[in-house]
Amino acid sequence: MIRLLLLSLIQSFCLAFGQMFLKLALAKMGKFTWSVQFFLEQLTNWWFLLVGISMGGATLLWLYILKNYPLSVAYPLTCLSYVFGLVAAFLFLHESIPPSRWIGVLCIALGVYFIIK
């Protein structure tokens, strides 16, 4: 069970940071247009590369987890990405997080504890 938890932590970390990188990529993107130039400009937005690496890694880990562990245990552990996402938003994007969300994250962590126990 510890191996599943470790894999789920890494997979959730990749998911959360993939979303954070997507937020940064979209902030850098500028106004959307249906032009070839717009799409060519996005090829130099390196945040999109980090999105692909993070999400691709998360997907590969998820495939491994699904193949080797019960879905009823593995799937609820993906909620750890919410924890990592909230912490990343606070630390790296400097978003304000109200106490109610921190309580929600604590509830998620408690739920993960009961799932892996």
QUICORJO-V117602 format. One record per helix or strand of 2 or more residues. SS is the DSSP state (a for helix, b for strand). FROM is the first residue (numbers start at 1). LEN is the number of residues. If there is no record, write none. Layout:
ss=SS from=FROM len=LEN
ss=SS from=FROM len=LEN
This chain:
ss=a from=2 len=28
ss=a from=36 len=7
ss=a from=46 len=23
ss=a from=71 len=7
ss=a from=80 len=12
ss=a from=99 len=18
